[in-house]
Amino acid sequence: MKTWSQSGDTVTVVAPADINSGEGLMIGVLFGVAVSTATSGSDLEICTTGVVDLPKASGAITQGAKVYWDNTAKVVTTTATSNTLIGCAIVAAAVGDAAVGDATARVRLNGVVV
């Protein structure tokens, strides 16, 4: 097909800030996870679909729960208000952080722009 460009599982964006490989980021309403480390203003490949481990807020997350990206705190949360839906939890994550409980959530990215 002449109009087809790519599958969209990964896309190239301009890094809005310095970012490390594996960090989540928002470009407008597009959420993705950095495939590599990049400096602000440089091209960056981001993963928009698939299953990734991301830092989470302190609350528990149940398996199958909708998860949202808190772009201020740069964490996954189950709080919808003022956050962007990015997918669902694949496994449960306990209350807590790195010291007590789970510091990350395993998320299936939905790749949907909302």
C-alpha positions in Angstrom: 0.0 0.0 0.0 1.4 3.4 -1.0 0.2 5.2 2.1 1.6 2.7 4.7 4.5 4.0 6.7 5.2 1.6 9.6 3.6 -0.6 12.2 3.8 2.0 14.9 5.0 -0.4 17.7 8.0 2.0 17.9 8.1 5.5 16.6 10.7 8.3 16.4 10.0 11.5 18.3 12.1 14.4 19.5 13.1 14.0 23.1 11.4 16.6 25.2 14.1 16.4 27.9 17.1 14.3 28.7 15.8 10.7 29.0 17.2 7.3 29.9 16.4 4.0 28.3 13.3 2.5 29.8 11.8 5.7 31.1 8.2 6.6 30.2 7.4 9.9 28.5 4.5 11.8 27.1 4.7 13.7 23.7 1.5 15.6 23.6 -1.1 12.8 24.1 1.3 10.0 22.9 2.8 7.8 25.6 5.9 5.7 25.0 8.9 4.1 26.7 12.4 5.2 25.6 14.2 2.5 23.7 17.6 4.2 24.4 19.0 7.2 26.2 18.7 10.6 24.5 19.4 14.2 25.1 16.8 16.9 24.9 16.0 17.8 21.3 17.5 14.7 19.7 15.7 11.9 17.9 14.4 9.1 20.2 12.8 5.8 19.5 9.9 5.1 21.8 7.9 1.8 22.3 4.2 2.4 22.2 3.0 -1.2 22.5 4.1 -4.3 24.3 4.7 -5.2 27.9 7.0 -3.1 30.1 8.0 -2.6 33.7 7.4 1.0 34.9 7.8 2.8 38.2 4.5 3.0 40.1 2.8 5.2 42.6 2.7 3.9 46.2 -0.8 2.3 45.9 -1.5 -1.3 45.1 -2.4 -2.3 41.5 -4.5 -5.4 40.8 -4.0 -7.6 37.8 -6.1 -6.4 34.8 -6.6 -2.9 36.3 -6.5 0.1 34.0 -3.3 2.0 34.6 -2.6 5.7 33.9 0.6 7.7 33.5 1.2 10.5 36.0 3.4 12.7 33.9 4.2 15.0 36.8 5.5 12.2 39.1 6.6 10.0 36.1 4.9 6.9 37.6 2.0 4.5 36.8 -1.1 4.9 38.9 -4.7 3.7 39.0 -5.9 7.3 39.4 -7.6 8.5 36.2 -8.0 12.1 37.2 -5.4 14.4 35.4 -3.6 11.3 34.1 -3.4 9.5 30.7 -4.6 5.9 30.2 -1.7 3.9 28.9 -2.8 0.3 29.3 -3.5 -2.4 32.0 -1.5 -4.2 34.7 -0.4 -7.7 33.7 0.4 -8.8 37.2 -0.6 -7.4 40.6 1.7 -5.0 42.3 1.7 -4.6 46.1 1.4 -1.3 48.0 4.7 0.3 48.5 7.9 1.4 46.9 11.4 0.0 46.5 11.8 -0.2 50.3 8.5 -2.0 51.0 6.4 -3.7 48.4 6.6 -3.3 44.7 8.4 -0.3 43.1 7.3 -1.2 39.5 4.2 -2.3 37.7 4.2 -4.6 34.7 2.0 -2.9 32.1 0.7 -3.9 28.7 0.7 -0.7 26.7 -2.4 -0.1 24.7 -0.8 2.1 22.1 -4.0 4.2 21.9 -4.0 7.9 21.8 -6.8 9.4 23.9 
